[in-house]
Amino acid sequence: MTILPLLRRQACLRLTTLRYYSTKPAPTSTSAQDTPLSSCPENTELVGLNYLKDQPEVIAKPDSEYPPWLWTLLEPTNHPEGSKKERRAKARQEIKDRNFMSTQ
Protein backbone atom coordinates (compact mmCIF):
# COMPACT_ATOMS: atom_id res chain seq x y z
CA MET A 1 0.00 0.00 0.00
CA THR A 2 1.38 3.38 -0.96
CA ILE A 3 0.82 6.81 0.49
CA LEU A 4 0.41 8.41 -2.92
CA PRO A 5 -3.42 8.10 -3.07
CA LEU A 6 -3.71 9.72 0.35
CA LEU A 7 -1.51 12.62 -0.67
CA ARG A 8 -3.54 13.15 -3.81
CA ARG A 9 -6.77 13.11 -1.82
CA GLN A 10 -5.43 15.71 0.65
CA ALA A 11 -4.17 17.95 -2.16
CA CYS A 12 -7.59 17.76 -3.83
CA LEU A 13 -9.30 18.72 -0.57
CA ARG A 14 -6.99 21.69 -0.08
CA LEU A 15 -7.77 23.03 -3.55
CA THR A 16 -11.52 22.85 -3.07
CA THR A 17 -11.53 24.75 0.22
CA LEU A 18 -9.88 27.90 -1.14
CA ARG A 19 -12.36 30.69 -1.69
CA TYR A 20 -11.85 34.19 -2.92
CA TYR A 21 -14.53 36.72 -2.14
CA SER A 22 -14.91 40.11 -3.74
CA THR A 23 -15.41 43.21 -1.68
CA LYS A 24 -18.92 44.22 -0.75
CA PRO A 25 -20.47 46.95 -2.88
CA ALA A 26 -20.92 50.34 -1.30
CA PRO A 27 -24.46 50.93 -0.04
CA THR A 28 -26.52 53.27 -2.15
CA SER A 29 -28.17 56.18 -0.44
CA THR A 30 -31.86 56.07 -1.28
CA SER A 31 -34.45 57.29 1.12
CA ALA A 32 -37.47 55.19 2.03
CA GLN A 33 -39.83 57.71 0.47
CA ASP A 34 -38.15 57.47 -2.96
CA THR A 35 -38.91 53.78 -3.36
CA PRO A 36 -42.56 52.70 -3.32
CA LEU A 37 -43.55 49.93 -0.93
CA SER A 38 -46.24 48.34 -3.07
CA SER A 39 -45.91 46.95 -6.56
CA CYS A 40 -49.00 48.65 -7.96
CA PRO A 41 -49.78 52.36 -7.98
CA GLU A 42 -52.67 53.96 -6.14
CA ASN A 43 -56.22 53.53 -7.61
CA THR A 44 -55.24 50.49 -9.67
CA GLU A 45 -58.06 48.02 -10.23
CA LEU A 46 -56.95 44.68 -8.76
CA VAL A 47 -58.48 42.07 -11.03
CA GLY A 48 -59.27 38.66 -9.53
CA LEU A 49 -59.46 39.70 -5.87
CA ASN A 50 -63.21 40.23 -5.84
CA TYR A 51 -64.80 36.80 -5.63
CA LEU A 52 -68.31 37.90 -4.57
CA LYS A 53 -71.02 38.62 -7.14
CA ASP A 54 -72.45 42.12 -7.51
CA GLN A 55 -69.65 43.75 -5.51
CA PRO A 56 -67.53 46.71 -6.66
CA GLU A 57 -64.04 45.96 -7.95
CA VAL A 58 -61.16 46.10 -5.46
CA ILE A 59 -59.10 49.28 -5.85
CA ALA A 60 -55.54 49.66 -4.52
CA LYS A 61 -55.16 52.23 -1.75
CA PRO A 62 -52.15 54.47 -1.12
CA ASP A 63 -49.30 52.83 0.80
CA SER A 64 -49.95 55.00 3.85
CA GLU A 65 -53.39 53.41 4.39
CA TYR A 66 -52.00 49.89 4.83
CA PRO A 67 -50.63 48.71 8.21
CA PRO A 68 -46.83 48.83 8.61
CA TRP A 69 -46.56 45.07 9.35
CA LEU A 70 -47.82 44.31 5.84
CA TRP A 71 -44.53 45.41 4.28
CA THR A 72 -42.51 43.05 6.48
CA LEU A 73 -44.32 39.82 5.52
CA LEU A 74 -41.93 38.90 2.72
CA GLU A 75 -38.76 39.48 4.76
CA PRO A 76 -37.03 36.29 5.93
CA THR A 77 -37.51 35.42 9.58
CA ASN A 78 -34.60 34.56 11.85
CA HIS A 79 -35.34 31.75 14.27
CA PRO A 80 -32.96 31.73 17.23
CA GLU A 81 -33.31 27.96 17.77
CA GLY A 82 -31.95 27.03 14.36
CA SER A 83 -33.37 25.61 11.18
CA LYS A 84 -36.80 24.11 10.69
CA LYS A 85 -35.27 20.64 10.55
CA GLU A 86 -33.54 21.15 13.91
CA ARG A 87 -36.72 22.46 15.56
CA ARG A 88 -38.71 19.47 14.30
CA ALA A 89 -36.09 17.03 15.55
CA LYS A 90 -36.07 18.74 18.95
CA ALA A 91 -39.89 18.61 19.17
CA ARG A 92 -39.94 14.93 18.22
CA GLN A 93 -37.34 14.13 20.85
CA GLU A 94 -39.33 16.00 23.50
CA ILE A 95 -42.45 13.99 22.57
CA LYS A 96 -40.48 10.74 22.78
CA ASP A 97 -39.10 11.74 26.20
CA ARG A 98 -42.58 12.60 27.53
CA ASN A 99 -44.02 9.34 26.22
CA PHE A 100 -41.17 7.38 27.77
CA MET A 101 -41.64 9.05 31.14
CA SER A 102 -45.39 8.40 31.11
CA THR A 103 -44.81 4.65 30.69
CA GLN A 104 -42.44 4.43 33.67
C-alpha positions as CSV (number, residue, x, y, z in Angstrom):
1,M,0.0,0.0,0.0
2,T,1.4,3.4,-1.0
3,I,0.8,6.8,0.5
4,L,0.4,8.4,-2.9
5,P,-3.4,8.1,-3.1
6,L,-3.7,9.7,0.4
7,L,-1.5,12.6,-0.7
8,R,-3.5,13.1,-3.8
9,R,-6.8,13.1,-1.8
10,Q,-5.4,15.7,0.7
11,A,-4.2,17.9,-2.2
12,C,-7.6,17.8,-3.8
13,L,-9.3,18.7,-0.6
14,R,-7.0,21.7,-0.1
15,L,-7.8,23.0,-3.6
16,T,-11.5,22.9,-3.1
17,T,-11.5,24.8,0.2
18,L,-9.9,27.9,-1.1
19,R,-12.4,30.7,-1.7
20,Y,-11.9,34.2,-2.9
21,Y,-14.5,36.7,-2.1
22,S,-14.9,40.1,-3.7
23,T,-15.4,43.2,-1.7
24,K,-18.9,44.2,-0.8
25,P,-20.5,47.0,-2.9
26,A,-20.9,50.3,-1.3
27,P,-24.5,50.9,0.0
28,T,-26.5,53.3,-2.1
29,S,-28.2,56.2,-0.4
30,T,-31.9,56.1,-1.3
31,S,-34.4,57.3,1.1
32,A,-37.5,55.2,2.0
33,Q,-39.8,57.7,0.5
34,D,-38.1,57.5,-3.0
35,T,-38.9,53.8,-3.4
36,P,-42.6,52.7,-3.3
37,L,-43.5,49.9,-0.9
38,S,-46.2,48.3,-3.1
39,S,-45.9,46.9,-6.6
40,C,-49.0,48.6,-8.0
41,P,-49.8,52.4,-8.0
42,E,-52.7,54.0,-6.1
43,N,-56.2,53.5,-7.6
44,T,-55.2,50.5,-9.7
45,E,-58.1,48.0,-10.2
46,L,-57.0,44.7,-8.8
47,V,-58.5,42.1,-11.0
48,G,-59.3,38.7,-9.5
49,L,-59.5,39.7,-5.9
50,N,-63.2,40.2,-5.8
51,Y,-64.8,36.8,-5.6
52,L,-68.3,37.9,-4.6
53,K,-71.0,38.6,-7.1
54,D,-72.5,42.1,-7.5
55,Q,-69.7,43.7,-5.5
56,P,-67.5,46.7,-6.7
57,E,-64.0,46.0,-7.9
58,V,-61.2,46.1,-5.5
59,I,-59.1,49.3,-5.8
60,A,-55.5,49.7,-4.5
61,K,-55.2,52.2,-1.8
62,P,-52.2,54.5,-1.1
63,D,-49.3,52.8,0.8
64,S,-50.0,55.0,3.8
65,E,-53.4,53.4,4.4
66,Y,-52.0,49.9,4.8
67,P,-50.6,48.7,8.2
68,P,-46.8,48.8,8.6
69,W,-46.6,45.1,9.4
70,L,-47.8,44.3,5.8
71,W,-44.5,45.4,4.3
72,T,-42.5,43.1,6.5
73,L,-44.3,39.8,5.5
74,L,-41.9,38.9,2.7
75,E,-38.8,39.5,4.8
76,P,-37.0,36.3,5.9
77,T,-37.5,35.4,9.6
78,N,-34.6,34.6,11.9
79,H,-35.3,31.8,14.3
80,P,-33.0,31.7,17.2
81,E,-33.3,28.0,17.8
82,G,-32.0,27.0,14.4
83,S,-33.4,25.6,11.2
84,K,-36.8,24.1,10.7
85,K,-35.3,20.6,10.5
86,E,-33.5,21.1,13.9
87,R,-36.7,22.5,15.6
88,R,-38.7,19.5,14.3
89,A,-36.1,17.0,15.6
90,K,-36.1,18.7,19.0
91,A,-39.9,18.6,19.2
92,R,-39.9,14.9,18.2
93,Q,-37.3,14.1,20.9
94,E,-39.3,16.0,23.5
95,I,-42.4,14.0,22.6
96,K,-40.5,10.7,22.8
97,D,-39.1,11.7,26.2
98,R,-42.6,12.6,27.5
99,N,-44.0,9.3,26.2
100,F,-41.2,7.4,27.8
101,M,-41.6,9.0,31.1
102,S,-45.4,8.4,31.1
103,T,-44.8,4.6,30.7
104,Q,-42.4,4.4,33.7
